Amino acid sequence: MAKITNPFGKEIVSVKGEFCGRPITLESGRLAFQADAAVLVTCGNSIVLGVAQVADKPVKGADYFPLSVDYEEKMYAAGKISGSRFVKREGRPSDDAIQTSRLIDRPIRPLFPKGYHNEVQALAYVLSFDPEVKTDSLAMLAVSAALTLTGAPFAGPVAGVRVGLVNGKLKVYPSSEEIKESKLDLTVAGTKDAIMMVEAGADEVDEETMLDALKLAHESIQPAIKLQQELAKKVGVTPREYELVLPEDRIQKQVEAFMKGKLGDKTRGGEKQEYDARIKALEEAMITELVKDEETDKAPYLEAFDYLVKKEVRRSILEDGLRPDGRGPEDIRPLSSEVGVLPNVHGSAIFTRGSTQALNVTTLAPTSYAQMLDTMEENDTEKYFIHHYNMPGFSTAEIQRPRGPGRREIGHGALAERALQAVVPPTTEFPYMIRTVSEILSSNGSTSMASVCSGCLSLMDAGVPIKAPVSGIAMGLMSDGAKFVVLSDIQGSEDFAGDMDFKVAGTSNGITALQMDIKIQGITLEIMKTALEQAKTGRAHILKHMLETLPQPRADLHPNAPRVESIKIDVDQIREVIGKGGEVIQKITAETGTEIDIADDGTIMIASKDRDSIEAAKKWIKDITAKPEIGAVYTGKVVKVIEIGAFVEFMPGKDGMVHISELADHRVERVEDVVKEGDEVKVKLIAIDDRGRNNLSIKRAK
């Protein structure tokens, strides 16, 4: 095979090493010649291309860092063509792909300096997918390595790894099959010195085990970080020149002079609306005083103002121990909740914490309504529990056009789904497809954890027999490098001014979901230990309130919810229940008013709001699948008369012949003298011959 050369004269550079027990290669200069940087990561048969583009100048008028990160699944990478009948080209990314994009973005974004407003684009293309080597960690590695090679002011590199709890032991980079059996699915990203991002779903894992997993993950990513540093050294990275968009010293000093003595009381006391009104009034007074000319750009003044508000909030918490609403570090805002609020749905609940409020609605359906997943990784996999999250503009007092869910909504929905999934019963115990939807009606911090709490109450209100109730809390952090304070149940102003958003959900037995985002360049295990311990206390407080509202799942389903029962038949009897062209199953559903779903293993789910309809369908199916018993007496119908006897359908779909000699105790000359077609007769099954034919008798059934 001919060797690929680089037409732009760039040297093709590669480094090899080991990552979590697997050989891994990083290569630059071989693909994507014109990109600012491109790195090909190969591990097993999984190959990911990371590409980075960096603009030379800041985006005019931008008051944010314009970073975009996309993880792109390619069906061809797994040797697949989309199962859609109409669309074969990859289009909208799957929810899993969106979550992976967020996983990569979250540890990278804080590692660029404040005021860096150059547009940065990072792309991860999965070119080859090995089911045993999941590609999310490889994609993070590829993107980080590419960004490092651009010479942009990126304080990386970073790397991430998944940790599972398989057979009671922690394992880094478990295989896809091991993840399915694992009690923990934890992804951790970090730099050489600190943890940057955490995402986890768990089956009631205790805090000590979680800390051990975090420590193991951070240790395990170090070889991948060193490999990136080695690649950068071999390539010879030239640092880019850049400028930071920060308020001028002159403007900063003007705003500081105006704000002197005015901020203390303004940043403390009252709920969100009152707090926001005070800050807004002060901001308007500052603009009126300092910006006399209408043509003057107000953005630098507003940025300086925001900086001082954050600074005062942080100082108040770190030095005075006072939070914006007057709470102590471990205090939880006032709680209220209500269940059964919507009369015509299967389950509903409202959960309010401070001025954050979530309405959750649960809907039950037969398992035939399960979501079919068609992605690069999943192949015709059915999903039986879904949580969706919506946050309209009015929840933050804004005007926002209705639109489809964005990355944030999908990410928050997935977090709450993981938190609740651990306690939802399997379909073998509760044969339903379950969908819960959280509508955020008011937002002031930690709406995802309000979704967990309202979702749990809603499931219980619907009568779903969950394993244990789940509560959730968001933790915050204020740190000056020498001292730190962990905050329980953070609200918007503390998230705005703080260094961490650490969400923990779980039962009284352990953690079911975890997510951490930070705004600084990493945090230590000591901080995480404090946050987990404090979160456990907060979760218990919230759970106590929830159980006062509804102590356990309702004993019965809502009258509007479908009843679903299951029966099991032999696999070779499935065709009898379905019938030729589906005529039998269609007749059963039409006449009983039920929905029936037959699995390949012979499990039959029967759904209806009416129990009598379910019983009628069950009897029908049992009659069809019942096996004839020699010696049993049946009531049947004569379906055909021939010269030597009569055929009688004695069970649904099953018939046998009554020989002329078995029609009566006396000699019969003509069959028609005893029976005719349509007659109802009692028959006894006297034999089944070696060809499976049923021999019946009328005279012995008496």
N, C-alpha and C positions, 0 to 999 in steps of 0.2 A: 504494500500500500504506500502511495506517495506521501511524503511528509508535508504537513501544512506549514507554510511559511507566512510571515507577517509582512505584508507589502509596505507597511509604514516604517519598517526598520526597527520595530520594537523587538527586544529579545524575548523569546518564550522562556519563562522562568517557572519552575515548579519546586515545591517542597513536599516531603513525605514525612508522615509520622503516624502516631496511633491516637485514636480518640475513643475512650471508653471500651478498650479492648478490640477495636476494629481498625484496620489499616485505612488511612485517609490521605488524600493528595489534594493540594491546592496549586492551581496553575494559572498563570497570567500571561497575556500576550498571544494566546493561541486563537481565541474567539473574540468577536465584537471589537474589531480593530479600531473603530473610530470613537468608541465610548471613552469617556475620561478614564474609566477603569473598569475592568471586567475580570472576575475570578471564577474559575471552574472548580467546583468541589466534588470530589468523587469518593464515595464510601460504599463498599460492597458494590452492588449494581445500581445504586442510586446516584444520580448525577444532577447537580444544581448549578446553574449559571447565575452569578450575582453581578449586576451591572449598576454603576453609579455615574450620574451626571451632576455637575456642580456649576451653577451660573457664576460669572465673574464679578457681577455687581449686585448690590441689594435691590430688591423689588421696590420700586418707588411707591411710597405711601403705605407700605405694609407695616403693621404694628405687631407682627407675629413672625414666627420662623416657618417659612413655606417649604416644609419637608413632606414628601409623599413617599410612602412605602407600599409596594404591591407584591404579593406572592401569587404567582400565576400557575395554576394547575393545567397541565396539558394531558388530555386523554391518551394521546399516543404514547406518553411516557410509561403508561401501564399496559400498553398493548390493547387499548380499548377504543371503541367508537361509542359516542353517546347513545343511550337507549331511547332518546327522544325520536319519535317518528318523523318530526318535522324539522328540528334544528340539530345539526351535527357540528357546527362551528362552536367553539367555546365562546360563551357570552358573559352574562352576569356571573361573577364568581360565586361559588358555593359559600354557605355560612362558615364552613370549616376554613376555606381559603381566606375569607375576610378576617376571621379570628387569628389566623397565622400571620396575616399582614399586621394586625395590631400587636401581636406578640413581638414581632421584629421591631416595629416602630417604637414601642414603649421604652425599651432600654437604651435605644439610640438617641432619641430626641433630647434628653437632658444632657448629653455629652457634647453638645454644641454650645458655644458661649452665648450668654445673654446679649441680645442686640444683633445677633448674626441673622440677617434677613435675606441672604442669598438663597435663591431657589435651589433645592436639592431633591433629586429624584433617585430612588433606589428600587431596583426591580430584581425579583428572584424568579427564575424560570426553572421549573422542574422538567428536565429533559429525559430522564430515565428514572423510573420508580421501582424500587425493590420493596415489596411489602414488609420484609423483615428489617428494613432500615428506614424508619420514618424520616421525612425530609424537612420537617419544620426547623429542627436544630441545624441541619446542613444549610438551609436557606438563610438563617440568621448569621451563620458563619460566613457564607458567601457574600452577603450584603456588607457585613462589618469589614471584611477583608477588602472589598472593593472601595468602600468609603475611606479606609486607611490609605489605600494607594493613590487616591485623588489628591492628597496633600491638603485637603480642607481641614479647618480647625476642629477636628473630631477627636475627643479625648478618649478614644478607644484603644485597642480593639475590645469588642465584647464577644461573648460566646454563650450559648445556652444549651441545656441538656434536660432530658426528661428522666424522672426518677419514679420507679414503681415500687410497690410493696407486694412481692410475689412469694407466696408460701411463708409469710411472716418475716421475710428478709428484704431489706432495701436493695434495689438493683438499679444501676444507672443504665440508661439507654436500653430499656427492655424492648423486646420484639413486639410486633403488633398483636400476636397471639397472647403474649404474656400480659400486655396491657388490658386485654379483655378480662383476664382473671385477677388482675391486680386490685387491691383495696385502695390504692393511691395512684393518681395520675398527676404528677407534679412537674411543671416546667419552670426552670430557674434560669435567669440570664444575669450575667454580671461582668465586671472588669477584673483585672488582676487583683484589685484590692477590696472590692465590695460587691454586694448584690444589688442589682438594678431593678429587677422585675421578677414577680412570682405569679404563677397562675396554677390553680390546682382544683381537682375534684377528688373527693375521698369518701370512703365508706366508714365514717365515724372514727377517724384516726386521732389519737391523742396528741396533745401539744408537744410532748417530749419526742415522740417519733417524728413529728413534722419538723422539729428543729434539727434532729439528726439528718433528715432527708435534705434540708436546706444546706447544712454544712457539707454533706457528701456531694451535693450538686456543685457547690462553689469550688470544692477541691477538684472535681472531675473536669471542669471546663478549663483549667489552667493549661493543659497541653495544647488545646485548641487556640488559646490566646498566644502562647509562645510560638506556635506554628505561623500565625498571622504576622507576628513581629519578625520572624525569620524571613517570611516572604517579602515583607516591606523592605527589610535590609538588603536582600538580594536584588530587588527591583531598583532600589535607590530612589526613594520618594523625595520630590522637591516640594517644600511647603508653599502653599498658595498665599499670595498677599490678599488681605481682606480688610474691610472696615466695618466697625460695629455701629449700629444705629442706636445711639444713646442720647438722652437729653444733654444739651449743652450745659457746661458748668454754670454759665450765667443764668440760664432758665432754672436750673436746679436750685441755685441759691435764692432766686426770687421767690420760688414756690416755698422753699424752706422758711424764708423770712415771713411770708404771709401766714404759714401754718403754725408758726411758733406759738405754743400755748393754747391752740385751738383744738388739737386732736384728741387729747386724753379722754374726756367724757363722751366725745362723739363716737368713739369706737367701742363703747361699752354700754350694755343695758338694752333691754327690749328685744322683741322678735324681729324677724327679717325685714318686714315692711317699715317698721319704725327705724331700724338701723340704716336701711338703704336710703330712707328719706333724709336722715341727718347727714349722711355722707354726700348725697346728691346736692343738698342745699349748700354744703361747704364747698363742694366742687364748683357750683355755679357762682358762688361768691368769689372764689379764687379767679375764675375766668373773667368775671366782670371787672375785678380790680386790676388784673395784670395784663389782660389782652384788650387794648383800647381800639386797635385797628381791626376792622372786620376781615381784612385780607390776610391777617396774620394766621399762620398755621397753629391751631390749638393742640395738635397731637403731642408735641413735646411737653407742653404744660400738663396735659392729662396724664402722660406717662410718668412725669415727675410726681404728680399728685398720687397716683396709684402706688408708686414706690414708697412714698412716705406713709400712706395708710397701712400698707403691708408691714412696714418697719415698726409702726406703733402697735399693731396687733401682736406682732411677734414679741416686742419688748414687754408688753403688758403681761403676756402669758409666761415668758421666761423669767422676768424679774418680779412681777407683782402676783403671779399666779392667778390672774383674772382673765377669763375668756370674754369674747364680745358680748355674750348674753348673761354674764355674771356667774356661770357655772364653774365648778372646780374641774380639774383635769379628768376625773373619772365619773363625773355626773352625766346622767342620761336625760335628755329632754322629756317633757311630759308626754305620756303615751295614752292613746285611746284606740279602740278597735271595735268593730261590729261585724256580725256575720248574718247571712241570709237577707241581705239588703235588696236583692233583685228577685222578685217573686217567680219569674218565669224561666230562670236559668237553673242549671244543675247544682251550682255552688257559687257563692260570692262572699267577699269580705272587703272591708275597708280598714286599712291600718294607717294611723297617723302618729307621727313622732315629731313634736315641735310643729313646724310649718311644712314638713314633708308629708305628703299623703299619696297612698297608692290604693287603687281599686283593683281587685283581682277577680276574674270570672273563670270558673272551671266548667268545661264541657266534656261529657263522656260520649263515647260512640263505640260501636262494635270494632273488633280488631281489624276488620277488613278496611277500615278507614286509616290504617297506619300509613305514615309517610314513607314513600319509597325513595331511598337515596341513590343518586346516580352521579358519582364523582370519580375522580382519578383513583381514590383509595377504596371507596365503597362500591359494591356491585350488587344491586338489587337487595340492599339491606333495608329492613323495615324498622321504623322508629315508632315506638308506642307511647312515648311521653314527650311533650313539647311545651316549652314556656316561651311566650312572646312578650316583648316589652315595647311599649309606646310612650313617647314623651312629647306631647303637643306644646306649641309655643306658649299658650296661656299659662302653663304650669310655672313659668318664670316671668309672668306678666309681660310677655312679648307677643308681637303679631308675627305669625309664621304660617305660610301656606301649607296645607296638608301635602305630605309627600310620603314616599316609601321609606322604609327604615334605613337609616344610615349605619355606618360602622359602629357608632357608639350604641345605638339601640340593639344591634345584633350582639355586640359584646356583652352588654348588660343583661340581655335576655339569656344568653348562654351561661353567664355566671350564676344567675338565679336558677336556671335549669339544672346545672350541676349540683347546686346546693340541695335541691329537692329530689333529684333523681335517686339519690342514695336511700331514700326512705319510701319511694313509691314501690308498691308490690309488683312482682313479676306477673305477666299475663297468665301464667299457670295458676296463680292464686286469685287474680282479679282480672278477668278476661275483657279488658277495655282498652281502647285508645283514649288517652287523656290529653287534653289541651288546656293549659292555663294561660290567661292573658292579663298582664299588668298594665293598667292605664294610670300613668302618673298625672295626678290632678293638681298637685302643688309640689314644687321642688325647692328644697333648701338643704341640699347635702344628702348623700347616701340613699338615692332613690332605688338603687339595685338591691340594697338590703331591706328596704321597705317592701320591695317586690317579693323577696323571700318570705318575709313575715306574713304579708297579705296572701301570698300564694299558698303557704302552709295552712292558714285558716280557711281559705277557700276550698282546698282539697278536703279538709276535715268536714266542712259544711256540706260538701257533695257526698259524703259518706265513703270516701276512698280510705281503705284501712291502711294508712301509712304506718311504717314501722315505729316511728317516733316523731314528735313535733320538732320543727327546725326554726331557729331564730338567727338573725344576722345583724352585724354591727360594723360600722366603718370607723377605723382608728386613724388619727392624724399625728403629725410630728412637728415640733418646733425645735430647732437645734442651732446653736451658734458655734459648733465645733468643739467647745469645751463642756457644754451642758445640753441636755435634751429633756424635753417633756413630751410624753405620749398622751394624746387626747382621745377620750372615748366619745363616740357618737359625734363626729365632726359635722359642722354645718358649712354653708357655702363660703362665708367670709374666712373661715379657718382653712378650708381647702384652698381658697384663693391666695392666702398668705403663707400657707404651710409648705412643708417639705415632703409629705408623704400622704398617700391615700391607701390605707391598708384595710381591706374588707375581709371579714371572717364570718362564716356561717357554719352552723352545726347543731347537733342535738346535745342533750345533757351528757351523752356518752363520748362525744368527740366531734371533730371537724368534718364537714362535708364539702366545703368549698373555701377557696382562698384566692385573693387577688391583691397584688401590691403594685402601685405605680409611685415613682418618686420624681422629684424635681431637682434633686441634688445629685452629685456624682457618687451615689451608692450609700448604703447603710450597713451597719454591722449586725452580726448575729445577736449581740447583746441587746440592741434596740429591738430586734425582731422578737426576742424572748420576752422582753417587757411588754411589747404590744400584744403578743399572743396570750400572756397571762392576764393582762388587763381586759382583753377582749372576752375571755372566758367568763369573767365576772359580769361584764356588761351583757353578754348573751343570756346568761342565767336570769338577770333582772328583766330583760325583755320577754323571755320565755315565760316567766312567772305571770306577767301581765296577760300574755296571749292565752294561757291556760285558764285564766279567770274568765276570759270571754267565751272560750269553748274548750272544755277540759279534754275531750277526746273526739274522734271521728263519730259522726252520726251513725246510728245503728242501721238506718235504712236510707236508700237512695231517694233523691227528690222524685216526686211523682212523674215529672216530665222526662226523667232520665231513662234511657232504654235499659231493660233488664237483659242480661246476657248470661246464658248457661251453655255449658259444653258437654258433649258426649263423645265417646271414642269408639270408632269402628275399625274393623280390619281394613288394611290398605286395599286388599283385593275386592272390597265391597264398595269402594268409592264410586265405581262406574254404575253400580246398581242405584245408588242414591241420586246420582246426576241424571242418569237415563240417556237414551239416544238423543243427541242434539240438545241435551239439557232439559228435556221435556218433563222429567220427573221432578227435578229440583224447582223448576219454574212453577209447576203445579202446586207443590208444597207451599212455596212462598206466597203464591197468589191466593190460595184458599185459606191459609192460616194468618196472613198479614205479618209475616216475620221476615227478617233478613238472615240469610244463612251463608256462612263462610266455611269452606272445607279446606283444611290444610293437607299437605302431601302426606303427613304421617297418620292421617285418619281422624284428626281432631276436628270436630264440627262445632262451630260457634253459632248459637241461635239467639237472635236479638229481637226484642219487641217491648213496647211499653206495657203490654198486657201479658200477665203470667199464664193465663189460660191459653193464649195463642202459642206461647213457648211450649207448654205441655202438649198441645195438639201436634205441633211439629215434631217434638221429641218422640211421641208415640208413633207417628207416621214413619219416621226414620227407623225406629227400633223394630217396627213391624217389617220394614223392607229388609233390614239387615239381620233379623232374627234367623237363627239356624234351625231347620226342621229337626224335630226330635222323634225318633222311632217310638211308637206306642202312644204318642200324644194325639188327642182328638181336636179337630179344627172345624170351624164353620166356614164353608167355602161356596163358590159359585160355579155352576157348570158352564164351561166356556166353549166346549166342543163335544159333539157326539159322533162317534164312529161305529162301525159294525161290531167291533169286539169290546167296546167299552166307552167310557166318557172321561174327558179331561176336566179336572176341577182345579180352579185357582184357590188354594187353601191358605196362602199367605200372599201379601203384596208382592207381585213379580215372580211368584213361585207356584207352579202347578204340578200335578201328577195325574196318573191315569188310574181310574177304577176299572178293573177288568170286569167283563160281563158276569163272571162267576162270583164277584165280590159286591154285586149290586143288592142282592136280597138273599134271604135264607132259602128261598125256593128257586127252582130252575127258571131262568129268564130267557124267553125266546128272542125278544127284540129289546134293545137298550131303551128305545123310545117308550116302551111300556112302563118303564120305571122313572126315568128322568128325561128332561129335555133342556136345551140351552136356556140359561137364565135362572134355572132353579137354584135355590139356596139349600144346601145339604150339609149334614155333618159327616165328616170323614175321619178315618184313623190312618195315620202313617204306619204301614206295616213293614216297609223295607225301602232301602235305598240301594240300587244296584251298583255294580262297579263302574258304570258310566255316569253315575250321579243322578239317575232317574228315580223319581219318587213313585212308589207303589202305594195306592190308597185303597181303603175298603169302606163301603157304606154299611154293610151288614155287621161288621165288627165294631162300629162306632156306637151302636145302640146300647 
